């Protein structure tokens, strides 16, 4: 019975002492047409923490739901320079995929914009990302429930 008592006390301590904050981790992207290369676009993506969204897949998605066209991956700074394929039009969306829960969608700029349009910025919806310590309180509740079950009075047989 002593091991159950000790584990229950540890669970109770973790319930009281563990931080419970879960932070959101959104992705933010900007897209601009490069002036020195008429058909090229530069995309920069970063997380809301300021960390670059490195190695994120960048693709364009047609409006009819057809297969996406892969344009490349962002570098260590979260940037990529690319040229749109000829079939892409303004109705297509640019997708930045930095992993589960980290996707951003941007509108494509006008192809005949003169002078070049300013950068378009998009902020994806943030999905809560649970940190390791945030899982401790629920485990503590289970430990306390187990402790209570072990300490309840029993009828003699």
N, C-alpha and C positions, 0 to 999 in steps of 0.2 A: 504494500500500500504506500510505502514511502516514495517509490519512484513516481507514482501518480501525483502525490502531493507536491513533489519538487517540480514536475513538469507543469502542473497547474499554476504554481507560483511564478514560474518563468513565463507562462502564457499571460498571466495577469500583469506582470511587469512589462511585457512587450506591448500589451494593449494600452497601458498608461503612457509609456515612454516613446513609442514609435511615432514618427511624423506621418501625417496622413495626406499630405498635399500631393495631388497629381497635377503635373504641369502639362499644358497644351504645347504642341510642337508644330506650328503651322509652317508652310512653305510659301515664300514670296518670290515672285519672278518679275523681271522687266524685259521688254523686247523693244529693240530699236533697229531701224534701217541704217546701215553704215553709209556714210556719204561718199567715201572714197571707192567703195565697191558697190555699184548700183544695184545689184541683185542680191546682195548678202544681208543677212540679219544677224544681230548679236543678241543672245539670250543670257541673262544672268539670273541665277536662282540661289536663294539662301533660306535657311530656316529662321524662324522668328527670334532665335537666340543669337543670330548673326553669323552662325557657322555656315560656310558654303555648302550647297547641296551638290557635293562632288559625286561623280559617277552616276548621275541621274539619267535615265533614258528619256530622250526627247523624240517625239513623233508627232505627225499631223494625222488628224482623224477626219475622214470625210463626213459630210452631213447626212448621207444616206445610211450610215452605220456600217459601211464596208470596212475592209481591213485597213488598219492604220499603217502608215509608211514611216519606218524608222529613219530618223535623221542623224542620229549619233548619240553620244553621251557627253555630259558636262565634264570639264577638267577638274583639277583639284581646287580651283578657285570658284567652281560653280558656273563657269562660262562655256559657251559654245558659239561658234560662228558657222552659219550654214546658208545654203541657197535652197529656196523652195523648188520642188519639182514643178514642171510646167502645168500639170493638171490641177494644182492647188489653187483655190480661189478664196475670196474673203469669207465664204460661208464655212470653210474648214476651220477646225480648232487646233491649236497647238497644245500638246499635252506634255507636261513635265512629270515624270514618275520617279520619285526618290525612295520608293519602297512602300510597304504597307501603311496606309493612312497618310501618305505624303504625296498627294497629287495636286497639280495645279493646271488650270486650263486658261489659255489666252486666245483672244481673237487675233486673226492675222491682219496685218496692216494692208491698206490699199496698195496695189502693185504699181499704180501710176501716180503715186503721191509726189508732187513737186511743189515746194521743197519737201524733204523728208519729214514725216510726222514725228512728233516727240515720242519718247519712250512710252510704251503702254505698261502699266504695272497692274499685277493681279495678286490678290492674297487669297490663298485657299482657305477653306474652313478648317479649323484646327480640330484634330481628334485627340482626346486625352491620351497621354502616354503614361502608363502607370509605372512609377519607379519601384525598385525592389523593396524599399521599406514600407511602401503603401500596402503591401500584402500582409504585413505582420499583424495589424489589428484584427482582421478576420480570423487569422489563425489563433490569436490570443483569445478571442471569444469562444472558439471551439475548445480550447484548452480549459478555460474557466468552466464551461458547461460540463466537460468531463470531470473536472475537479469536484464540482457540485454533486455530480452523480456518485462519485466515489465516497463523499463525506456524508451522504444522507443516512439517517439511522436505518438500520435493518432489523427486521423482526427475527427473534430467535426461532430456530426450527425445531 
